[in-house]
Structures are given as C-alpha cells and as structure tokens.
Amino acid sequence: MMNLIKEKKWAIIFSLFAMFLWGSAIPLIKLTYIHANILPKDSGGKILIAGIRFFMAGILTFIYFFIFNKGKVEKDKINFKFIIILASIQTMFQYMFYYIGLSNTLGSLAAVIQASNAFIIVVISVIFISDEKFTKRKALALIIGTIGILITNAKGAEGLHFKFTGEGFILIATTLNALAAVLIRKYGRRQNPFILTGTQFLLGATPLIVIGALTHKSNVNFDFTLFLLLSYGAFISATGFTIWTSILQVHSSSEFGIYKLFVPVFGTILSVIFLGEELTINIVLGLIFVFIGALVLNKKI
C-alpha cells in the first residue's frame, strides 16, 4: 500500500475512500446510540461506546500489520512518546468531544462543521511546519470556507444556531483532529503507520472505556447487532486512519487536508438516507461554499 500511496494519483483515490468511511461514521454513531439504548444525556455511555469501538479498531489495525506489513520494525525506532501524545489528542480527547457533540446536533450539520478541518490544518501547518507558507490563496480559501460554516449554522432570523455541547464540541474535536494531522506530518514520517495507528488507538481507547464504564447511566443493550455496528466502526477507524497516516507521511498535510472536505459531502448524504434528516437550503449552500473554498485552496496559482 505504501508504494501505491507514494504516487499522487493513488494517494488521492485512497484519500477519498478514507473520507467515505469517515462520512459513514456519522450516521453509524447515531444508529449505534439508538440500538445500544444510550440515553440522550448519558455522556458516560457515549464515551464507553467510543472506547470499545477504538479498542477494537486498535486490535484490527494490528491484524492489518501482521497481514500487510512487509518491512521489519525495529523497536528502538518506535517513538512511544509521540504515540502517547497522539493517543491523547487524536483518540481520547477528540472522540470524547466528538461522541458527545454528535449526539447533540444533526449528523448533516456536524458533517459540514467537520469540513473546517481542511482550513484548520492549513493554519496549524503554517504554525508548526516551517516549509508551509500562508498565502493570499489560502487566506481566501479560509474566508470562503468560514462563510460556508456560518451559513450552515444560521437559523433564519434567529441568528446562528450554536450549542456548545453540540456544534461546539464537534468544532473542538475537528480542531484536535487537524492538530493530530499536522503532528503526524511533522513527527510521524518515519514511523510504521500500522504501529503508530494501532498503538495510539489502544492507548487512547483504554481511558475512554474506564471513564465510560464508571460513569454510564444507561442499561446498555450489548447484543450481536451492537457487536456488528461496533465492528464496522472499528473497520472505519482502523482502515481510514491507517490510510490517512500513510498519506500524511509522504504528502503535504495542507495539500491533502483538502480532501477532508469530502467527509461532509458523504456524511450529509448518508445522514439524509439512513437517519431521515432534512437536507435544508442552509446545509446545501454551506457545502457549496466549503467546496469552493476547497477548490481555491487546491488551485495552483
């Protein structure tokens, strides 16, 4: 896979596949809450579900490692300090905020807010990576994308629709995800993507499971259907993050971060299909502005 990803054409194809997987996670999480009988205000139950999913994802990633990894991994070259930092940012804190936030907003709305990830990556890349420059083109793309996010959250004459534990938590999770992407680009280039992804999942998921187990209030419906839902969630994470980590190791985070804008496209469509959510004019206009921002950001001028 790594040899294919080095070619930009295949890197784009793999990126889009990863974005589709992440887009499908939005309706999946909401359907999982419903089937597992997680109460709306039970944050502990949501954190527990997140922890189980990502622990399973860690196990699956190591299965990928034993099947697909061809090179020898030397233990002394594994950056455990970086993996612990990544586990805290990208798994534990990001998904603690995300799983709670998603339950307090529409899946289609959350999908568009997530689109800001591409623009946040640009800003963070400029701060942390010396060869990433902030240009007028990137500034214009950020402005257009921000307008798109504001339109999506607008609620007619009432102004902006913004709930801190809903849309706010999704935005925090998106920012943490962007930070992790830039850190992978800067510090994770020489790390084995399977080891990096699998280990940070296991380390980040463990405290989520402990916190969720101690604080959940719902009588969680553990059955075979829930196992299948969590298994697909694990597949999304193990596959999506392994692909994404591999891409960021060899390609520019600000250039390929643009493909994160396809997550809201897939997420919105799948939320409408599987959750029966209404596709409002604000969401459509927001997607259009965000997509235009993506085109501006990716245009070579």
C-alpha positions as CSV (number, residue, x, y, z in Angstrom):
1,M,0.0,0.0,0.0
2,M,2.8,2.4,0.9
3,N,4.3,2.1,-2.6
4,L,1.0,3.0,-4.2
5,I,0.4,5.9,-1.9
6,K,3.7,7.5,-2.9
7,E,2.0,8.1,-6.3
8,K,-0.2,11.1,-6.0
9,K,-3.0,9.6,-8.2
10,W,-3.3,6.6,-5.8
11,A,-2.9,8.8,-2.8
12,I,-6.0,10.8,-3.9
13,I,-8.0,7.7,-4.5
14,F,-7.1,6.2,-1.1
15,S,-7.9,9.6,0.5
16,L,-11.4,9.7,-1.0
17,F,-12.0,6.1,0.2
18,A,-10.9,7.1,3.7
19,M,-13.2,10.2,3.6
20,F,-16.2,8.0,2.6
21,L,-15.5,5.7,5.6
22,W,-15.4,8.7,7.9
23,G,-18.5,10.2,6.4
24,S,-20.4,6.9,7.0
25,A,-19.3,7.1,10.7
26,I,-21.7,9.9,11.4
27,P,-25.0,8.0,10.8
28,L,-23.4,4.9,12.2
29,I,-22.7,6.5,15.6
30,K,-26.2,7.8,15.9
31,L,-27.7,4.4,15.0
32,T,-25.4,2.8,17.5
33,Y,-26.7,5.1,20.3
34,I,-30.3,4.1,19.4
35,H,-29.7,0.4,19.3
36,A,-27.5,0.3,22.4
37,N,-30.2,2.2,24.3
38,I,-27.9,5.1,25.3
39,L,-29.9,7.8,26.9
40,P,-29.6,11.4,25.4
41,K,-27.9,12.9,28.5
42,D,-25.7,9.9,29.2
43,S,-22.2,11.2,28.4
44,G,-20.6,8.2,30.1
45,G,-22.5,5.8,27.9
46,K,-21.4,7.6,24.8
47,I,-17.8,7.6,25.9
48,L,-18.0,3.9,26.7
49,I,-19.2,3.1,23.2
50,A,-16.4,5.3,21.7
51,G,-13.8,3.5,23.8
52,I,-15.0,0.0,22.8
53,R,-15.0,1.0,19.2
54,F,-11.5,2.3,19.1
55,F,-10.1,-0.5,21.2
56,M,-11.5,-2.9,18.6
57,A,-10.0,-0.6,15.9
58,G,-6.6,-0.9,17.6
59,I,-6.8,-4.7,17.5
60,L,-7.9,-4.7,13.9
61,T,-5.0,-2.4,12.9
62,F,-2.5,-4.8,14.4
63,I,-4.2,-7.6,12.4
64,Y,-3.6,-5.4,9.3
65,F,0.1,-5.1,10.4
66,F,0.6,-8.8,10.5
67,I,-1.1,-9.3,7.2
68,F,0.2,-6.4,5.1
69,N,3.4,-5.1,6.7
70,K,6.4,-6.3,4.7
71,G,9.3,-4.4,6.4
72,K,11.0,-5.1,9.7
73,V,10.1,-2.8,12.5
74,E,12.9,-2.0,14.9
75,K,11.7,-1.4,18.5
76,D,14.2,1.3,19.2
77,K,12.9,3.4,16.3
78,I,9.3,3.5,17.6
79,N,8.6,6.9,19.0
80,F,6.5,5.9,22.0
81,K,6.4,9.5,23.4
82,F,4.8,10.7,20.2
83,I,2.4,7.8,20.1
84,I,1.2,8.7,23.6
85,I,0.7,12.3,22.7
86,L,-1.2,11.3,19.5
87,A,-3.3,8.8,21.5
88,S,-4.3,11.6,23.9
89,I,-5.1,14.1,21.2
90,Q,-6.5,12.0,18.3
91,T,-8.3,9.2,20.1
92,M,-9.0,10.1,23.8
93,F,-9.9,13.8,23.7
94,Q,-11.0,14.1,20.1
95,Y,-13.6,11.3,20.4
96,M,-14.7,12.2,23.9
97,F,-15.8,15.6,22.5
98,Y,-17.0,14.1,19.2
99,Y,-19.2,11.4,20.5
100,I,-20.9,13.7,23.0
101,G,-21.2,16.6,20.4
102,L,-22.6,14.4,17.7
103,S,-25.5,13.3,20.0
104,N,-26.4,17.0,20.5
105,T,-26.6,18.1,16.9
106,L,-27.8,16.9,13.5
107,G,-25.5,14.5,11.6
108,S,-25.6,16.6,8.5
109,L,-24.8,19.7,10.4
110,A,-21.9,18.0,12.2
111,A,-20.6,16.9,8.8
112,V,-20.3,20.4,7.5
113,I,-18.7,21.7,10.7
114,Q,-16.1,18.9,10.2
115,A,-15.3,20.4,6.8
116,S,-13.5,23.2,8.7
117,N,-10.8,20.6,9.3
118,A,-9.2,21.3,6.0
119,F,-8.9,25.0,6.7
120,I,-7.7,24.5,10.3
121,I,-5.0,22.1,9.0
122,V,-3.7,25.0,6.8
123,V,-3.5,27.4,9.8
124,I,-1.8,24.8,12.1
125,S,0.6,23.7,9.3
126,V,1.8,27.2,8.9
127,I,2.5,27.5,12.7
128,F,4.2,24.1,13.1
129,I,5.8,23.3,9.8
130,S,8.5,25.7,8.5
131,D,8.1,25.0,4.8
132,E,4.3,25.6,4.9
133,K,3.6,29.2,4.0
134,F,0.4,31.3,4.5
135,T,-0.5,32.7,1.1
136,K,-3.3,35.0,-0.2
137,R,-4.9,32.0,-1.8
138,K,-5.0,30.1,1.5
139,A,-6.4,33.2,3.2
140,L,-9.2,33.5,0.6
141,A,-10.0,29.8,0.9
142,L,-10.3,30.2,4.7
143,I,-12.7,33.1,4.3
144,I,-14.9,31.3,1.8
145,G,-14.9,28.1,3.9
146,T,-15.7,30.1,7.1
147,I,-18.7,31.7,5.3
148,G,-19.9,28.2,4.4
149,I,-19.8,27.1,8.0
150,L,-21.6,30.2,9.2
151,I,-24.3,29.7,6.6
152,T,-24.8,26.1,7.7
153,N,-25.2,27.2,11.3
154,A,-27.6,30.1,10.5
155,K,-31.1,29.7,11.7
156,G,-33.1,32.3,9.9
157,A,-34.0,35.5,11.7
158,E,-32.9,33.9,15.0
159,G,-29.2,34.2,14.0
160,L,-26.7,31.4,14.5
161,H,-27.7,28.0,15.8
162,F,-24.8,27.1,18.1
163,K,-24.9,24.8,21.1
164,F,-21.5,24.5,22.9
165,T,-22.1,20.8,23.8
166,G,-23.2,20.1,20.3
167,E,-21.7,22.1,17.5
168,G,-19.0,23.5,19.8
169,F,-17.8,20.0,20.8
170,I,-17.7,19.0,17.1
171,L,-15.6,22.0,16.3
172,I,-13.2,21.2,19.2
173,A,-12.9,17.6,18.0
174,T,-12.3,18.8,14.5
175,T,-9.5,21.1,15.7
176,L,-7.9,18.3,17.6
177,N,-8.1,16.1,14.5
178,A,-6.4,18.8,12.5
179,L,-3.6,19.2,15.1
180,A,-3.0,15.5,15.0
181,A,-2.8,15.5,11.2
182,V,-0.1,18.2,11.3
183,L,1.8,16.4,14.1
184,I,1.8,13.2,12.1
185,R,3.2,15.1,9.1
186,K,6.0,16.7,11.3
187,Y,6.9,13.9,13.7
188,G,5.5,10.7,12.3
189,R,7.1,10.4,8.9
190,R,9.5,7.5,9.8
191,Q,7.0,5.6,12.0
192,N,5.3,2.5,10.8
193,P,1.7,3.5,10.0
194,F,0.2,0.3,11.4
195,I,2.1,0.5,14.7
196,L,1.5,4.2,15.0
197,T,-2.2,3.9,14.4
198,G,-2.9,0.7,16.3
199,T,-1.0,1.6,19.4
200,Q,-2.5,5.1,19.7
201,F,-6.0,3.6,19.3
202,L,-5.4,1.1,22.2
203,L,-3.8,3.7,24.5
204,G,-6.4,6.3,23.8
205,A,-9.4,4.0,24.0
206,T,-8.4,2.4,27.3
207,P,-9.2,5.6,29.4
208,L,-12.4,6.1,27.5
209,I,-13.5,2.6,28.4
210,V,-12.6,3.1,32.1
211,I,-14.3,6.5,32.3
212,G,-17.4,5.3,30.4
213,A,-17.7,2.1,32.5
214,L,-17.6,4.1,35.7
215,T,-19.9,6.9,34.7
216,H,-22.5,5.5,32.3
217,K,-26.1,5.6,33.4
218,S,-27.8,3.7,30.5
219,N,-28.6,0.0,30.6
220,V,-26.5,-0.7,27.5
221,N,-28.0,-3.3,25.1
222,F,-25.0,-5.5,24.4
223,D,-26.0,-7.9,21.7
224,F,-24.8,-9.3,18.3
225,T,-26.2,-6.3,16.4
226,L,-24.3,-3.9,18.6
227,F,-21.2,-6.0,18.0
228,L,-21.7,-5.7,14.2
229,L,-22.2,-1.9,14.5
230,L,-19.0,-1.5,16.6
231,S,-17.1,-3.8,14.3
232,Y,-17.9,-1.6,11.3
233,G,-17.0,1.4,13.4
234,A,-13.6,-0.3,14.2
235,F,-13.1,-1.1,10.4
236,I,-13.8,2.6,9.6
237,S,-11.2,3.8,12.1
238,A,-8.5,1.1,11.5
239,T,-8.7,1.4,7.7
240,G,-9.3,5.2,7.5
241,F,-6.6,6.2,9.9
242,T,-4.0,3.8,8.6
243,I,-4.6,5.1,5.1
244,W,-4.6,8.7,6.3
245,T,-1.4,8.3,8.4
246,S,0.4,6.7,5.5
247,I,-0.6,9.6,3.1
248,L,0.5,12.3,5.6
249,Q,3.9,10.6,5.9
250,V,4.7,11.3,2.3
251,H,2.4,14.1,1.1
252,S,1.8,17.7,2.3
253,S,-0.8,17.9,5.1
254,S,-2.1,21.3,3.8
255,E,-2.5,20.0,0.3
256,F,-4.1,16.7,1.1
257,G,-6.1,18.1,4.0
258,I,-8.4,19.5,1.4
259,Y,-9.8,16.0,0.8
260,K,-11.3,16.1,4.3
261,L,-13.9,18.3,2.7
262,F,-15.4,15.2,1.1
263,V,-16.3,13.9,4.6
264,P,-19.3,16.4,4.9
265,V,-20.4,15.5,1.4
266,F,-20.5,11.8,2.2
267,G,-21.7,12.4,5.8
268,T,-24.6,14.7,4.8
269,I,-25.8,12.3,2.0
270,L,-25.6,9.2,4.3
271,S,-27.3,11.1,7.2
272,V,-30.2,12.0,4.9
273,I,-30.5,8.4,3.7
274,F,-30.1,6.5,6.9
275,L,-31.3,9.0,9.5
276,G,-34.0,10.6,7.6
277,E,-32.6,14.1,8.3
278,E,-33.9,17.1,6.2
279,L,-31.5,18.5,3.6
280,T,-32.0,22.2,4.2
281,I,-31.0,25.0,1.9
282,N,-28.6,26.3,4.5
283,I,-26.7,22.9,4.6
284,V,-26.6,22.8,0.7
285,L,-25.3,26.4,0.5
286,G,-22.8,25.7,3.3
287,L,-21.5,22.7,1.4
288,I,-21.2,24.7,-1.8
289,F,-19.2,27.5,-0.1
290,V,-17.0,24.9,1.6
291,F,-16.4,23.1,-1.6
292,I,-15.5,26.4,-3.4
293,G,-13.1,27.1,-0.6
294,A,-11.5,23.7,-1.2
295,L,-11.1,24.4,-4.9
296,V,-9.4,27.7,-4.2
297,L,-7.1,26.1,-1.6
298,N,-6.1,23.4,-4.0
299,K,-5.7,25.6,-7.1
300,K,-2.1,26.1,-8.1
301,I,-1.6,29.8,-8.9
